[in-house]
């Protein structure tokens, strides 16, 4: 809040009428010293000249005259003070104020719009404690004296100013934040009341701008016992307080029907001390919690499968959200801790989406112990919560969850099939690094078609086009159920997608070709060697003849042994024998020896 100032221009028209103008602000107040004596025995009057409307019709009082928002009163110096509060545009105009057979003045009031003066403060403090309240002022008045008034039953007195300091009252002026604060230590019931913040803007003429009203309530909590009451929204809240009166004990009861979230809070039972209108003796306090149960939904999933739950709270987008289990009294409320980011909390992962007002809860692997009643809610305030009730059942079925392995080549298309219940919509998602199943881009899915196999189930085929390395991983498909404020997805089929690179296939093909070429080349080399050695074969005694080796491989297998003759260029004297499985020799000529049977 900013201190709003009143500017006065004084000018003398005649000895009879003193004229000045005042500028105030809508919602604020003006407090002006007329500079004229009160004259207790004389009647006072106040009228608006432009409408000839009488506001105070010649009334007499020794110190205080009030009509609605307009007040004339006697200050400590004996002068008449003018106080107009809750200013609005209808107050604009010229006013005549005077004392019969005495003096009169003319005041022109201007009212400008400003939102800073439309908020009042309420401060509650126990007897003996310190009360603190503050007011914000304009940058232009950092060095101007600050002042605090207290509005009494028939007076407005200065409580604190730089020139009028009192015991137990201390002030601080933060000129960096433009905030003026007042502390009242060891408060008593007499300190309760309405306080007015202002800035003294004219050192010669007492004129102030008052920007808000601070209501200070003093409580004497001598025998208070706190009670906690939880009521469903639209229900009826009833509580009572016991007090002593004239040596007997009585009960004071309160009923609030059709409660709303705004009714949540702390209620104080007390006795009003008549001589202190802003002081009470508190005998009890009640903490009223409002529970807004939006709806009840049945949620189901399969043991071992995944489950994604999305609770919508569009009216409380930025409020912290949670999920808890009612079987333990919701004592353990799981929440992400941070917003707009996936976080793990025990065996679940949570995401508080502040843009959509949605809490996402992902059970990575359902267990029988997860079954039960949950609250998926939002903390509206310390005394109000709004939630959707979830009744989660965990099914056991040997065919769920299914495990499927698919393979695909990079750049090609892969088709994935899964079964879901007939009445549900299919959901297809991919696990990220945190094993949270996220919806994949619709641009990757070229087709999602279904056909009914049985009355209760149908088969869906999902086609992913232009498969890349990033598409490898774990996918899930399952049944999606959507209602007004809740969506849940039961994931029943797990798909492991493996990729095969076309480059790898080409490497295999090339490798096979190379091996075949090597075998072919080796075979050709052996054949050439055999063909060359054909002319160098000769015979040895006693019976020896020269023959050609067979050119047909199958014929060659008929020979059990072959004798090699040393070539003239060979450096070795060794002779070699080898079986039909051996494939290499350094010898250039082969001698085919045929032996005849002889006696």
Secondary structure, DSSP 8 states (H G I E B T S, - for coil): --------EEEES-SSEEEEEEEEETT-EEEEEEEEE--TTS-EEEEETTTTEEEEEEE--SSEEEETTEEEEE-TTSEEEEEE-S--GGG-EEEEEEETTS-EEEEEEEEE--GGGS--EEEEEETTS-EEEEEE--GGGTTS-EEEEEE-SS-EEEEEETTB--TTEEEEEETTTTEEEEEE-S--GGG-EEEEEEEE--SSS-EEEEEEEEEEEEEE-SS--EEEEEEETTS-EEEEEEEEETTEEEEEEEEE-S--GGG-EEEEEEEE-TTSTTEEEEEEEEEEEEEEEEEEEEEEEETTSEEEEEEE-GGGTTS-EEEEEGGGTT-S-B--SSSSS-EEETTEEEEEETTTTEEEEEESS--GGG-EEEEEEEEEETTEEEEEEEEEEEE--TT-SEEEEEEEETTS-EEEEEEEETTSEEEEEEE-TTS-EEE--TTTEEEEEEEESSSSEEEEEEEE-S--GGG-EEEEEEEEEE-SSEEEEEEEEEEEEEEE-HHHHHHHHHHHHHHHHHHHHHHHHHHHHHHHHGGG----SSS-------SSHHHHTT-S--EEE--TT----------TT----S-SEEE--------
